[in-house]
Amino acid sequence: MKEYNEIFKDIPSYSRFLKVNEIDDLVKHISELPGVGYKIIGKTIDNQPLGMLEIGKGDKTALIIGVPHSDEPMGSLVITFLARWLATHPEKEFFGWRWLFVPILERRGMQFNEGWFRMPESLAVMAKSNFREPTEDQYEWTFPIDYDHYHWTRSRPETIAVKKVLEDEKPNLLCNLHHSGFHNAYYYLSENLPEVYSDLRKLASNCRMPLSYNTPDVPFGKMFEPGFYEMYGLKNYLKYYKEKDPTVLTTIKRGACSDEWYREKIGGFSFNCEVPLYLSAKLRDKKISDKNYKKILEEKHKREKNQLKYSIKFVNMLKDYSALADPVLLDVAEKHIINAQNSLDHEKRILEKTEDKKITNAEVFEHEVLADIFGLFFLGQIWRVAESICIKGGTQKVCQLMESLDIEIKSLGKSVQERGGFYQLPIRNSVKMQLGSILIFADAIKKR
């Protein structure tokens, strides 16, 4: 860890996330530094050029991807800082690596999120400028796959570009710079690498970043050690649902994830370091609760069902003005409704088989508070559809609809904030956590 203190101390104290045009300006200046290459690797979903930086001449190659999801801008800061630092500290010899950096992958989606980049105090304000593609349209879940009667060939343009880079470069290390919103930090690894866990725990402690003791993403997550989990992919979904709820198999709409495809076709090591934007002490409460687990799930299902019913009503009203709506925002809202309905149907079937058990206060918090954040952000996306119609001269009815949604968003946002006790994590800490993780993993892979 000490060998990285020099680079750590140079990380800026970011007051906000940078917008796409600001990152582009930084990338342009970095590309003009000695020893730095830049090339276009493909097109984005809105037919804009997608660029990649190349730095270093090591025996091993690492591909680091920023903004792998639309609402995850952290990686653009990590990459622009690391790329400039490597280029201006040639005496460090690039830590023995050749680095390929994609500063912003989902560029269009990142621009849709720029409204919350100053990290507003109000979750309601954040919800109304949050944007995320539905699963079937994401870079991360549209890699081709042919497995057990399941086939997927519809890849996003960014996916095609990254796939080509992976095929051409065959990197030894792949890292998509994902980050979460409200969970403790956690890692996904393509294989168990216990020799780095001690250093990564020290890094997390230094960044004041608690590590999660259970995987918050999927019910089939495999733990190596608390905070460190095996990377999963589409095959894991198919195997799990084939056993637990085969009906879901008829509704799955996604391809392989990047790590899954990379691991099978290229064979290198990959990892994600999921750092949060907000933290809550309640996520660290491991005391056993007195709550009834099955009842908690039933109440959660009822809330989500009511929220979805409420959302469907508004989206159906907005469809009458679809000619004025932003087509991307409306399409995303409609797809999210379909996916949410499928998810609710699955939860209902699983509920019938769920046995009661003891769970921690932290797990209660996840089911009662964190679950409401999805509903909050979904209402925010619907509000944006209404806003796009109003801007184009929509009727008074649509503008009144905006006001109704605004009241609901503020009410739910206040409730989540008060129950959650969330506080913002300094962006610098999260950048340091991801940067340090890249260097620690790279060093371990280099020594193999």
N, C-alpha and C positions, 0 to 999 in steps of 0.2 A: 504493500500500500504506500509506503514512504516514497517509492520511486515515482509516484504520480502526483506528489504534492505540488510540484512546480506547475503542472498543467491545471490542477484543481484550483490553485490560488488565482489563476487568470480568468476563471469563469466569471462573466459579468453578473451583476445583481439585476437581473431582468425585472422590470416593473410590469411587463405585459408580454403577450405573444406578438410576434411580428406578422404583418400581413404578407400576402403572396408577393406583391410588388416590392416590398421591402426585402424579403428573402432573395428575390430575383436580383436586386441591386447588389446585395452582399455576394451572391454567387458570381456575378459578373466581375466584381473586383477580385475575388479569390482566383478566378480562372485566369487572371492576368498576372498572377504571381509566378515567379520562376519555378519550374518543375511541376506545374499543375496543368493537366489536360482537361478538356471539356468537349463532350460530343452529344449529339441528339441520338437517343436510343429508340425513339418511337413517337407516337402521338397519344394525347389524352382523349378522354371520352368526348370532349367538345372540340377535338381536332386541333389542339394546341401542341407545340413541340414539347417533348419530355426530355430533359437533359440529365447528364450524369458527369460528375467530377471524377478525375483519376489522379491519385497522388501516391508516390512511393515506388520502390523497385524491389520489394522483398520477395522471398521465394514463395511465400503464401499470399493468397488474395482473399480479401474480405469485401463483401457487398453489404452496405448499410443503407437501409431505406427509411426515409422520413415520410411522415404523414401517410401511413398505410391505410388508415381510415380517415374519412373526411373530418371528423371531430377530434383528431389527435395531432395537434400542431407541434407538440413538444420536440419531435425528431428534427424539425427544420432548424431549431435553435442548436440542438446537439451537433448536427452535421456541419452547419456553417461555422460554429466555434471550433470544432475539432479539425475541420479541413484547413481553416486559416492558421490554426496553431501549428499543425504539422508542416505547412508550407513555410512558415516563418521561423521554425526551429529545426533546420536541417541537421543540426548536430545530434538530434535524437534519432536520426536515421529511420523515421516513420515507425518506430518501435518494431522494426524488422518486417513490416508488412507492406504490401501493395493494397491501397484502399480505393474502392469504388463507392461513390456516394451519390444517391439519388435524393436531393434535398427535399423535394415535394413530389409525392406520387399522385395522390388524389387532389389535383390542383383546383378543379371546379368546386368540389365539395368543401375544400378548405376556405375558399372565398365566401361560400355560403355561411361559414361559421365566424367570420371576422367580427361580427357584432358583439361577441362575448370575450374577445381577446384581452380586454382589460380586466378580466376576472371580476365581474360585478359582485357586490355584496349580496344582491338579491338573486335567489335561484330562479325566481319568476322572470327576471330580465334575461338571465342566461338561457332559460327554456325557449324564449321567443326568438332567439337567434341561433339556436342549435340545429344542426342538420347532420343526418347520417343516412347513407344509402341503405336500402333494404339488402338483405344478405345476398340475394341472387344477382345483385348489380355491383357488388364490391370487388375490388381487386383481390382481396385476401381469400375470397371463396369462389373464384371462377377459373381455377386451373383445371385443365382437362383431366378426366378420370374415367376408367372403365373397370368396374369392380362388381362382381356378384350381381349381375343383371342390371346394374345401375350405370348409366352413361351420362357424361356431361362434356359438351364441346363448346358451349357459348362463353367465350372468354372476353372479359373487358379489355379494351385497347391497352391499358396500362399493364394488364396481366400478360398480354402477348409480348410487350416490350421487355418486361422483367424476365419472362421465360426465355427469350432470345439471349439476354445477357447471361443468364445462368448456363445456358447451353454452350455459349461461346467461351465464357471465362472459367467455368467450372470452379467457382470459389470454394475455398476451404472452410469459410465461415460466412453464414448468412444471419443477419439480424434485422428484423422489421421493428422499428422503434414505436411499438404500441404503448399506449398508456390508458389507464382506467380513469373513472371520474371520482368515485366515492369509496373505493375499497382500499384496504391495506395493500402494500406492495407485494408482488409475487413474481416468480420466474417460471417460464416454460422452457424446457430443454429437450432437444431431440434424443439425448441419452444421459444417463446418470454420470455426473462429473463431481464426485464428492471432494476432490482435492481443492476445489475453488470455494466451497460453501463457507468456510471459515472467513476468508477474505471478504466475501460478499456480505456476510452478516456484519462484519466490522464496518464495511462501507455503508450499509443501511443504517447502522447505529449512528455513524458519523453524520449522516444526512437527516437524522431524526425521522427515519422512515420505518415504522413497524412492519414486519413481514407477516403475511397472512398464514394462519395455521390450517386453513382449508381452502381448496380451490373454489372460487366463487363463480366460475363460468359454466361448468357442466357437471352433471351428476355422476359421470363415469371417470372423473379425473383420477389419475394415479399419482400418489405422492412418493417422491424420493426421500425427502425430509421436509419438515414444516417450512413452507415458503418456496419450495422447489418441487415442480411437478413435471411429469412427462408431457411433451408436446402431443396434442391430439389433432385429429383431422377428420375428414368426412367418413373414412372407414370406421372410425370409432363410433360416430353417430349411427351408421347403418347397422353395425353389430349390436349396439345397445338397444336400439328401437326394435330390431328384429326379435329380440328376446323379451323386452319389456312392454312394447306397445306397437305391434306391426302396422297398425293403421297409419301411423305417422309416416311410414315409408312411402305412402302414396302422395304425401304433401311436401316432402323434402324438395327444395329447389336451391341447389348450390353445387358447386364443383369442389375439387380438392382445395385445401389451403396451400399457401406458398411453401411452407415448411414441409408439408407432407409430400408434395411433388418433388421438391428439392432433395429431400432425404432419399426418395426412391430412385430418382433419375440421376442425381449427381453424387450423392453419398457423403456430403460434408456434414459439419456440425452446425446446428442452428439454435438460436435461443431468442426469447422475448423477455424483456424486463418491464413488467407492467407497474408503472408508478402512478400514484393518484394525483388528482388536482385538489381534492379536499379530503380531510381526515376527520374522524370522530373517535373520541376516547371510548365510546360505547362499542366499537368494533373490537376492542381488546378485553372486553368483560367476559371471562371464561367461566364465571360462576354458573352453576346449573339453575335454570329458571324454574318457576312454579307454573309455567304456562303449559297448556295442553297442545302438543305439536300438531295433531290432526285438526284441531279446532282453528289453530292459527292459519293452517293452509286453507281451510274452508273459508275463513273470513277473507283471506288474501284473494282467493278465487272469486268471491262475491264482489269485492271492491274492483278487481280488474274487469269483471264482466260488466259492471255498471259503468266503469270508465269507457270501455269499448263501445257500449250501447250509446253513450253520450257522444262519443267521437263520431260514430257512424252517422248519427243524426245530422251533425254539422257538415260532415263531408258530403253527404247526399244533397244537402241544401246548396253547397258550393258548386256542385257539379252542374247546376243549372246555369252557371256563369263561367263555365270552363274556357270559353273563348277568350276571357279576360285574364284568366289565372296564369301564373307562372307554370308552364307545362312540367318542369322538373319537380317543383314542389308538390303539385297536385298528383303526379304519378307516384311519387314517393309516399305520400299520405295514403293513397289507395292501396298500394302494395303492403304498407305497414298494417293496414286494417286486416287484410287477408291473412298475413302472417300471425298477427295477434289472435285472430279467431282460431287458427289452427293450433296455436300454442295453448289457448284456453281449453279447447276440446281435449287435447292431450292431458292437460292438468286434471281435468274432470275424470278422465278414465283412470289416471294414476291414483287420484284421491280415493277412489273406491277400494284400492288395494293397500292403501297406506296404513301402517300400524302406528299406534302412538308410541312415543319414546321421549326420553329426557333430552332437552337441548339447552345450550348455553344462552345467556342473555344476549351475547353477540349474534347468535343465530336468530333469535327472536327479532332483534333489531333489523337484520337483513330482510326477514320476511314481512315485517310490519312497516318499516320506514324506507329502506332502499328500494323495495319493490314499487313504491309509489313514485319514485323518480322517473321511471320509464313512462308512466302515465302522464306525469307533468311535462316531460319533454315532448311527448307525442301531441299533447294539446297545444304546445308551443308551435309545432310544425303546422298544425291545422290553422292556428292563428295567422301564420305567415302566408298561407294560401289565401285566406280572406284579405289580408293586407295587400297582397299582389293584385287582387281584384279591385279593391278600393282605389288603389293608386291609378289603375287604368280607367277609373270613372264608374266603378260598380254602384249599384243602387243603394239607397239608404238601408234597405234590409240587410245587405251584406255588412255595412258599416256598424249596424246595431249588433249583428252577429259577432263582429270583432270585439265589441264592448262586453258582450256576455262572456265570451271566451276569456277576455282579459281578467274579468272578475274571478272566474273559476281558476285561472292560472295563478293569480295572486293569492287566492285563498289556499290552494293546495301547496303552492310554493312556501308560504308562511308556515303552514302546518309541518311540512317536511323539514324546514329549517329549524323550527323550534324543537321538534321531536328528535332531530338528528344531532344537534349541537355541533355542526360542522365548522371547521376552520380551514382557511386556505393555507396550503403549504407553499413556502417561497419557491418560485419557479427555479431559482438557482439550485436549490436542493435536488429537485427532480432531474435537472440537467446533469448535475454531478453524479447522481445515482446511475443514470443511463450511460454516461460517458465512462465512469469508473468500471461499470459492468462490461462494457465493450473491451476495455484494455485488459481487465482481469481474464476474461475468457480468451481473448486473442493470445495472451501470454501463455496460458495453459495449452492451447492448441498448438502454438509454435514449438513448445517443448516436447510434444509427442514424437 
